[in-house]
């Protein structure tokens, strides 16, 4: 997913602090009407990632999208300008 051209939902971003996003190497990008959260990640092969994200997001189901590490860092800079 090219999160550089995808609008990031501020409601979704606010569900994770900058520190949590950095630790998980992820950024929530969309909160859906069914209460699931789309999350962009650089490494979807990490077996602990999905359970950790689900816990950090209050038990909500998570839809993973893959992005590049550089796009993830750019999205963090934009979404968390005052980290």
C-alpha positions in Angstrom: 0.0 0.0 0.0 1.3 3.4 -0.9 0.4 5.3 2.3 2.0 8.4 0.8 -1.1 8.8 -1.4 -3.7 7.3 0.9 -5.4 9.6 3.3 -4.8 8.6 6.9 -7.9 8.7 9.2 -6.9 10.9 12.2 -9.4 8.9 14.4 -7.4 5.7 13.6 -4.0 7.3 14.1 -5.1 8.5 17.5 -5.7 4.9 18.6 -2.0 4.4 19.0 0.5 6.7 20.6 3.7 7.6 18.6 5.7 5.3 20.9 3.3 2.3 20.4 3.4 2.9 16.6 7.1 3.0 16.6 7.5 -0.1 18.8 5.0 -2.0 16.6 6.4 -0.6 13.4 2.9 0.2 12.3 0.4 3.0 11.7 -3.4 2.8 11.9 -4.8 4.3 8.7 -8.5 3.7 8.8 -11.3 3.0 11.4 -14.1 1.1 9.6 -17.9 1.2 10.5 -17.7 -2.4 11.7 -15.0 -1.3 14.2 -12.1 -3.0 12.5 -8.9 -1.0 12.0 -6.8 -1.0 8.9 -3.1 -0.8 9.8 -0.1 -0.3 7.5 3.0 -2.3 8.5 6.4 -2.8 7.1 6.9 -6.4 8.2 3.7 -8.5 8.2 5.7 -11.7 8.8 6.3 -10.9 12.5 4.2 -13.5 14.3 3.8 -11.3 17.4 2.6 -8.3 15.4 -1.1 -9.1 14.9 -1.8 -10.1 18.6 0.1 -7.0 19.8 -1.8 -4.7 17.5 -5.1 -6.2 18.5 -4.3 -5.7 22.1 -3.0 -2.1 21.6 -6.2 -1.3 19.6 -8.5 -2.4 22.4 -9.3 -5.8 21.0 -10.5 -4.6 17.7 -10.0 -6.8 14.6 -7.1 -5.6 12.4 -6.7 -5.6 8.7 -3.0 -5.5 7.8 -1.7 -3.7 4.8 2.0 -3.8 3.7 4.0 -0.7 3.0 7.7 0.1 2.7 9.8 1.1 5.8 10.4 4.6 4.2 6.7 5.2 3.6 6.0 4.1 7.1 8.5 6.6 8.5 7.0 9.4 6.3 3.5 8.5 7.5 4.7 8.7 11.2 6.3 12.1 10.6 3.0 13.4 9.1 0.6 11.7 11.6 2.7 12.4 14.7 4.3 15.8 14.1 4.8 16.5 17.8 6.2 13.2 18.9 
